[in-house]
Amino acid sequence: MSIDERLRTGLAQNTDHLLPDLEAELESTYDRARVRGVRRGAVALAAVAAVATAVVWYGDVPALRDAEPVAPDPAPRSATDLKGVQGSLEPGTYRLRTFGVQSRPVFQVPAGYFSNGGWVIDAGGGSEPEQLGAVQVWRVDRVLDTPCRRRTSETVGPTAADLAREVASQRGPSTRPVPTELDGHRGSYLEVTVPADTDLAACPGGEYTLWLTGRDSGPWHSDRPGIVHHLWILDVDGTRTVVVASNYPDQPAAQHQELIDLAESVRFEAPGS
């Protein structure tokens, strides 16, 4: 044997133990992969189970499964009837007497208002010379062509629009009627101003009268010219109904808006309710 052969044989004998057993290594690798796969599968299954448990558990919580029913709004506060009531009013809910209307109007009244028998909610202490604004409710049958001459009245058509057109056509400044709605009842809104140059002494009884209802009665303006009447002319269950907020020229400006808000707070109760 040559020297080269002897060297190769000796080198092989001394290095065989350094080579890995490929089959054994491959089997070991497969084993480790299987273990890792089992572990990962177990973790995944655990996560899925946790989610499912959470879903089931939360589904059993009443607050999340079925929302608690919302409590209905409290019933409207009962109104105090103003019939026969004289003097100042505490803030609250009041039922106003009307001029010829069957439905019963109810208003939210703030502090500082008065009743003079229940026909008018006013801001002047109940005595006419001191009156500083008022809210009333009317049924209107006839409109005066000339507010200072009661014998010039005309019967108007049955609708709210008929009345709004007639009032707007009277002598004296007026705004155009515009659509409106109060308490779900539709109609027209406009403003009528007693002319500043009106000589009340020349009017019958010193009254500048816009309309008549029933017997010879109507809203009167015996204090002074310049009063602005805010009119909501409504169809209330088939009855033409007029809500009036009258603002006097020497009222505080804030009270002008307060009276309008008071009028717009109206709700109508059925007769006998």
TAPEMO-V149944 format. One record per backbone hydrogen bond with DSSP energy under -0.5 kcal/mol. CO is the residue of the C=O (numbers start at 1). NH is the residue of the N-H. If there is no record, write none. Layout:
[[CO;NH] [CO;NH]]
This chain:
[[2;6] [3;7] [4;8] [5;9] [6;10] [7;11] [8;12] [9;13] [10;14] [11;15] [12;15] [12;16] [15;18] [15;19] [16;19] [20;22] [21;25] [22;26] [23;27] [24;28] [25;29] [26;30] [27;31] [28;32] [29;33] [30;34] [31;35] [32;36] [33;37] [34;38] [35;39] [36;40] [37;41] [38;42] [39;43] [40;44] [41;45] [42;46] [43;47] [44;48] [45;49] [46;50] [47;51] [48;52] [49;53] [50;54] [51;55] [52;56] [53;57] [54;58] [55;59] [56;60] [57;60] [58;61] [60;62] [61;64] [61;65] [62;66] [79;81] [80;95] [82;85] [85;117] [87;115] [92;94] [92;109] [93;80] [94;96] [94;107] [95;82] [98;100] [99;139] [103;105] [104;269] [105;96] [106;267] [107;94] [107;109] [108;110] [109;92] [110;113] [113;89] [114;122] [115;87] [117;84] [118;97] [120;116] [120;122] [121;135] [122;114] [124;127] [127;130] [128;131] [133;123] [134;246] [135;121] [136;244] [137;99] [138;242] [141;156] [142;212] [143;154] [145;171] [146;149] [147;209] [148;204] [149;152] [150;153] [152;145] [154;143] [159;163] [160;164] [161;165] [162;166] [163;167] [164;168] [165;169] [167;170] [173;193] [178;189] [180;187] [182;185] [184;186] [185;182] [186;235] [187;180] [188;233] [189;178] [190;231] [191;175] [192;229] [193;195] [194;226] [195;198] [198;200] [199;202] [200;203] [203;206] [204;207] [207;209] [210;144] [212;141] [212;142] [215;213] [215;217] [217;213] [219;210] [224;227] [227;194] [227;229] [228;230] [228;247] [229;192] [229;231] [230;245] [231;190] [231;233] [232;234] [232;243] [233;188] [234;236] [234;241] [235;237] [236;239] [239;236] [241;234] [241;243] [242;138] [242;244] [243;232] [244;136] [244;246] [245;230] [245;247] [246;134] [247;228] [248;251] [252;255] [252;256] [253;257] [254;258] [255;259] [256;260] [257;261] [258;262] [259;263] [260;264] [261;265] [262;265] [263;266] [267;106] [267;269] [269;104] [270;273]]
